Amino acid sequence: MQATAALELGNMLRDTGDEAAARAAYERALEFDEPAVTPYVDESLELLRRSTKSTDPSTAIIGMGLLGERADDPAEAIHWFAQAAELGVPGHSDAACGRLGEQLLAQGDRDAARIEFERVSRCDVPGIAARGEFGLGLIRYEEDDLAGAVAAFVKTASYASDDDLGEDALNNVRVVLDGQRAAGDHLGAATTLRRLAEVVPEAHVAEWAYETATEFIEAEDNDAALIYLRCAVEIGAPEPAPEAVLALGECCTSAARSATGAAKSSRRANSSTGRRAPKTRPSPTRQRNAWPS
C-alpha cells in the first residue's frame, strides 16, 4: 500500500501546482513493485516529460536525468543526458555529462566519451569529478595506456574514497598491477605500487610488494624479487618492515655472488677460447684477372 499512498500524495501535490514535489512522489511510487502502480506509470512519465519543458533549469534537468535513467533505448538515454548536460546547471549538468560519457563509451564512441569525461573531471565537486576520472581511466586502459589509466583511477579513489566508485577504481588498479606482473613488466608494476600507495595505506602496499618478492625468490628469479623488495622498503620508509630489509640484503648478496661467478666463467671461457682458436688473419686481396696481352 506504500505505492498507493505515494501516488495519492503525488496527485494532491499536482493539484496544488507543485509539479516538482509531485514528480518526486510519483518516482517514489514507481520504486514499489505493486500492481497499483502500473496504471500510473504512463502518467508519471508524462509528468517527467512536461517537467523537461520547465522554464526553471533545475526542474527541467531533473526530469531529463530521470528520463535518461529510465530509457530502454540507448539513443533515447543519450538524447536526454545530452539535453541535461547543455543546460549548464552547476553539479547537475556535470553529472549528466558523466552519464552521457558512460552511454557513449558503451556504444563504442570512445572519442566522444572522452570529451564528456574530461569535462566532468574538471568539476569542482569531488564526487562528480571522480566519475570523469574513472571514465578516462577506462578509456586509457582500453588504449593500453596503463600508466595513464592508473593515474586516473588513483585520482578517482582520492575523490571518492568512501563509496563504491572509489573501491571500483582501486580494483581496476589491481587489475593493471596483476597484468603487469603476469607480463613480466615488474618495473611498471613497481611504479603502479608507488601510485597505489597514494590512496592505500603504505604498510598494506609494502606488504603486498614484499609477498610478491618472496614468490619470485622461491622461483629463483632474483632480478624480479629485487625490484619488489626495493619497492617494499621504499614505500615502507622511514620504518620499513624488518623482514623486507633483511630479504633485500640477502637478495643483493646473492645477486652479487651470481654476477661475480658469471664474470669469472666468462673470463675463463675467453681465455680458453684464445688458446684454442687460431689467430684471425685479414683476408688477402684477391688477384685481379690479368688483361690478356
N, C-alpha and C positions, 0 to 999 in steps of 0.2 A: 504493500500500500504506500510505500515511500514514494514511488514513482507518481502515483496519482496525486499525492499531496504536493509534490513539486510542480506537476502540471497545473493544478488549480492555482498555486501561487503565481506561476507564470502568466496564467490568464488574467488574474487580478492585476498584476503589475502592468500587463499590456493595456488593460482597460484604463489604467491611470496615466498612460502615456510614457511610462518608464521602460522603454524598449531594452535598454542595456541590462537592467535588472531582470526583465522578463526573459531575455535571451539566456542569461546565466541560469535561471530556474529551469528553462527547457533543457539546457545542456545537462544540468544535474539530473533531470528526469531520464534522459537518454542513457545515463550510466547504469540504470537499473534494468535488469533483464526480466521485465514483467509484461504480460500481454497487453496491459492497459496502455503501455507506451506506444505501441505500434501505430495506432491511428493518428498519433500526434507527431510522428517523425517528419512527415512532409511539411507540417505546419511549422515545426521548429526550423527546418532547413530554409523554408521560405522567409522566416523571420531573420535568419542569418544573412540571406541574400539581400534583404531590404536594408539590413544594417550596413552592408558594404557601400551603400549609396549615401550614407550619412554625411552631413557636412562637417561633422566632428571627426577628424582623422583618428583619434584614439578609439572611437567606437567602430569606425569602418575597418580599421586594421585588425581588430579582434575578430570581427566576422570573417574577414578574409583568411585569417590564420586558421580559424576553426573549420572553415570550408575546405581549406587546403589539407588539413589533417584528416578530414572525413572523406576526401575524394578517393574513389577506387581507381580512377584513371590517372596515370602519372602525368599526362599532359594537362589535365584539369588541375592537379595539385601544383604543377609548375606555374600555371596561369595565376592561381590565387596567391602563391607565395611571391611571385614576381610583382603582382599588384601591391601587395603589402610592403614589399621592400622599397617601392618607389614613393611611398607616402612620406618617408622621412621622419617618422615618429621615433624619437630617441629610444634606444633599447629595443622596442618592438620591431622596428624595421630591420635592425641588425639581426635579431633573432630570426626574422623571416628570411633574410639573406642566407643564414646558416641552413635553414631547412631547404631553401631553393638550391643551394650548393649540393646538399645531400641527394636531392632528387636528380639533379643534372649528372652527378657522378654515377648514380645508379643506372642512368640511361646511357652511360659511356661518353658523355660530353665533358671530358676532363678539363679542357681549356676554359670552358665557360664556368665550370665548377670552381676552378682555381681563382677566377676573378671574384666570385662571391665570397669564397673563404678568406681571401686576402682582405676584403673589405671588412668582414666580421672580425678578423684578428686584430683590427685597429680600434675596435670598440673599447670605450672606457670602462665598461662593466666586465670585470674579470670572468665571471661565469659565462658570458656570451662570447667574449674573445676566445675562451677556451675551445669553443666549438669550431671557430675558424682555424685555430692552430691544429686541432685534431684532423679536420678535413685536409689541410695542407700536408699533414703527416701521411695520411693515406695515399694522397696523390704522389708524393715523393717516394714512398715505398714501392708503389706500382712502377715508378720510373727507375727503380734501382738506385735512387739517391738515398742510401741508408743513413749517412751522416745527417743529411737534411731532415729525414724522417724522424730520427732520434731527437734532433733539436726541437722539432715541432711537438713531438709527444711529451718531451720534458717540460716544455712551456705549458702544454695543456695541463699536465699534472700539477704544475706550480700554481695555475689559475684555479683549478678545480680539485684541490687536494682532498676534499671531504665528500665528494659524490661519486657516482658510478662512472662518470666520464673520466675522472682522474684515474680510477682503477683500470679502466679500459686502456688508457694511454700507457700506463705502466706495463700492462700485459703486452702491449704492442712493442714496447722497448725490449721486453724479454724475448719476444719472437725474433726481433732483429738480432739480439745477442746470441740466441741459440743457432740462428742461421749462420752468423759469422763464425762461431766456434766450429760448427759442422763443416763449413767450407775451408777451415784452416786459416781463416783471417784473424789470427789471435791478436795482432796489433790493433785491428779495427775493433775487436771485442773489448780490448782494454780501454780504448777511447770511449766506447759506449758505457763501460762500467763507470768511468770518471764522470760522464754526464749524468748517469743514473744516480750517482752519489749526491747530486744537487737537490734531489727531491725524495730520496730514500735515505734513512739513517745510514751514516757512513759505516758503522760497525756491521750492518747487515750486508752491505755491498762488499766490504773487505772479506767477510766470512765466505761469501759466495766465491770470490776470486781465489781464496785460499783452498777451498774444497775442490775447485776446478783444477788448481795446480797439483793437488795431491793425486788426482786421477791421471794426470799426464806423467807424474813421477812414477806411478805404478806401471804406466805403459812405456816407461823408459824414454819418454820424449822430454828431455831436459830443456830444450830450446823453448818449447811452448810453456813448460812449467815455470821457467824463469820470468816470462812475460807476466803471467798471472800472479806470481809471488811478489814481483816488484810492484805490481798494481795494488796488491793487498796491503803491502807495507806502506806505500804512498798514501792510499786512501785512509788507512788506519792511523796515520801520523796525527798528533805527536806521540801517541801511545799505541803503536801497532801491536797486534796480538803476538805474544812471545813465540808461539809455535810457528807463526808466519816468518818471523825474523830468523828463527833457527833453521827452518826449512830453506829459506833463501840463502843463508850462509852455506849450508850443506850442498845445495844445488850449484852454487857458484864454484865451490871447491871441486865438485865432481866435473863441472864443465871445464874448469882449468886443467884438471888432470887429463881429460879426454883430448883437449886441444894440444897439450904437451906430448901425449902419446902419438897423436896423429902427425905432429910435426917431426918427431923422431922417425917414425915409419917412413915419412916422405923423404927425409934426408937419406935414410938407408937405401931406399929404392932408387933415388937419383944416383947415389954413389955406385951402387951395384950396376946400374944400367950403364954408367960411364965406363966401367971396366970391360963390360962385355961388348959394347957396341963399337964398331969401327968409327974412326973419325970421319966426319962428313966432309967430303971434298966438293969444291964447286964443280959444276958440270962444265966440261970443256966446250969451247966454241966449236961448233961443227964446221968442218972444212967446206968451203963453198965449192960448188962444181966448177971445174976449170973450163974456161972458154976454149973451144977447140981452135987450134992454130991452123 
